[in-house]
Amino acid sequence: MGEQVKAIVELRQGQSGSDELANQLIEFVRARIAHYKAPRSVDFIDALPRLPTGKLAKRKLLDQYTHADT
């Protein structure tokens, strides 16, 4: 039902994500920007998709998450 702000976080090598870390990230963001702009959830991934130039492949990431919900 509509869109929701989600944070996709690339972890450093050897690090692991947890619910505690996700909550800390959300609280950090909420303290600095408007509440409605803050992510409601956090996904941790090993590597963000990149283009050959090294830039973030935003379309690929967006497609991955919009098709996952339908």
N, C-alpha and C positions, 0 to 999 in steps of 0.2 A: 504494500500500500504506500506508494510514493517512494521517494529516495531518502536515504539515511547516510549521514556522514560516517565513514569508516576509515580508520588509519591502517595503512599497509606498511609494516615496518621491516626493513631488511636488517637482520641481526649481524653483528660482527662475528667473524669466524670463532667458533668455540663457545659462543654465548647461546643461551636458550631462552625462549619466551615463557612467561608464566602469567597467571591471572593477576598476581601481585604487581608485576611490571606493567601490565596493561592498565590496571587501575591507577598506578602512579603516573603514567603518560597522560591518561585522560584528565586527571586532577591537575597536572602541570599545565595542560592546554587550557582548561577551564579557568584557571587563575589568570590567564593572560589575554583571552579573547572572549567574545560574547558566548554565552552558554549554548545557544542554538547552533553555533558554528563548530563546537567541539565534537569530536568523534564519540559515537555511542559504543563503538566496539573497536577492537584492535586485532588485526591478523598479523602474525609473525611469519615471515618467509625467509628462505635461505638467500635468495637473490631476486631482485626486481628485474623484470624484462628490460633489456636494453637494445637500442639500435646499434648498427655497426659503428656509428660515430661515438657511442658511449652515452648518448642521451637516453633518458627514460622513455620507453615505448608505452606512452600513456594510453593509446588506443587499444593495444593488446591487453593491458591491465584492466581497462574499463570493460572490454568485451568479456574477459575472464570472469569478472564479478557480476556483470549484468545478466549473463547467460546462466550463471550458477544459481541465481535466485528464481529463474523461471522454469 
